[in-house]
Amino acid sequence: MKNLVLVIFCLIIDVTCYSNPYRNIGHYKGYVGCYVDDGNRLLKHRISFLHGITLEKCRHHCRGFRYFGLQYRDWCLCGNHLHSPGYPQASELQCNMPCAGENSRMCGGGYRNSIYHV
């Protein structure tokens, strides 16, 4: 019931769903947001399947880049450019798949990236 109320609220006032209140504290330090993706890729460099992915595994994999994204439980994407009209920020509710190696963290979703600063 609580989730249904949140979804309805987000449909009415969708700005609330685009921000993560935990962005700059503890577990979510460096979090930018949930972003839409497609086969052409928002973050185009070093796209890798990392078995048992965690935030730190992906961050390490993407050192030297500005951003990294966690997608679909096991994917790590790296890149230097984030903002593009074709890849808007999405609702936090769409980045709803737990990371394979870190169940307490969301690793994006189907063509949805949980984006962090490297």
C-alpha positions in Angstrom: 0.0 0.0 0.0 2.8 2.4 0.9 4.5 1.8 -2.5 1.2 2.4 -4.3 0.8 5.7 -2.5 4.4 6.7 -3.5 3.8 5.7 -7.2 0.5 7.8 -7.3 2.3 10.7 -5.6 5.1 10.5 -8.1 2.7 10.5 -11.0 1.1 13.6 -9.7 4.2 15.4 -8.6 7.0 13.8 -10.6 9.8 16.1 -9.5 10.0 14.3 -6.1 10.8 11.0 -7.9 13.8 12.5 -9.6 15.8 13.4 -6.6 17.5 11.1 -4.1 17.6 12.7 -0.6 20.6 10.4 0.3 22.7 11.6 -2.7 25.6 13.0 -0.6 25.6 11.0 2.5 27.2 7.7 3.5 26.2 4.8 1.4 25.2 7.1 -1.6 28.2 9.4 -1.6 28.8 10.7 -5.2 25.4 9.6 -6.4 24.1 11.6 -9.4 20.8 9.9 -10.2 18.9 7.4 -12.2 19.2 7.9 -16.0 17.5 6.5 -19.1 19.8 4.5 -21.5 19.5 2.5 -24.7 21.6 0.4 -27.0 23.6 3.4 -28.1 24.7 4.0 -24.5 24.7 7.1 -22.4 28.1 6.2 -21.0 30.0 4.8 -23.9 33.4 3.6 -22.6 34.5 0.4 -20.9 31.1 -1.3 -20.9 31.6 -4.4 -18.9 29.7 -7.3 -17.3 31.3 -7.6 -13.8 30.3 -10.7 -12.0 29.2 -9.9 -8.4 29.3 -6.2 -9.1 29.6 -3.6 -6.3 29.9 0.1 -6.3 33.6 0.0 -5.5 34.3 -2.6 -8.2 32.7 -0.4 -10.8 34.3 2.7 -9.5 37.7 1.0 -9.7 37.0 -0.3 -13.2 36.1 3.3 -14.3 39.0 5.2 -12.8 40.2 7.9 -15.2 36.6 8.7 -16.3 34.3 11.3 -14.8 31.2 9.1 -14.3 30.2 5.5 -13.9 26.9 3.8 -14.2 25.5 0.6 -12.7 22.9 -1.1 -14.9 20.8 -4.3 -14.8 22.4 -5.8 -11.7 25.8 -6.7 -13.3 26.8 -4.0 -15.8 29.4 -1.3 -15.3 29.6 1.6 -17.8 32.1 4.5 -17.8 32.1 7.9 -19.5 32.9 11.5 -19.3 29.7 13.1 -20.5 26.3 12.7 -18.8 23.8 15.3 -19.9 22.2 14.6 -23.3 18.6 15.2 -24.4 18.2 11.6 -25.5 19.1 10.3 -22.0 17.0 12.2 -19.5 17.0 11.6 -15.8 14.5 9.0 -14.8 12.4 8.3 -11.7 14.4 6.7 -8.8 11.7 4.0 -8.9 13.1 2.9 -12.3 16.5 2.1 -10.9 15.2 -0.8 -8.8 17.5 -3.8 -9.4 19.8 -4.7 -6.5 23.5 -5.2 -7.4 24.5 -8.8 -7.7 27.4 -8.4 -5.3 25.8 -5.8 -3.0 22.1 -6.4 -2.4 21.6 -3.2 -0.3 22.5 -1.0 -3.3 20.4 -0.5 -6.5 22.3 -1.2 -9.7 19.9 0.5 -12.2 17.4 -1.5 -14.1 16.6 -2.5 -17.7 18.2 0.4 -19.7 18.4 2.5 -16.6 21.7 3.6 -15.0 22.4 4.4 -11.4 25.0 7.1 -12.1 27.9 8.1 -9.8 30.9 10.4 -9.9 34.1 8.4 -10.1 
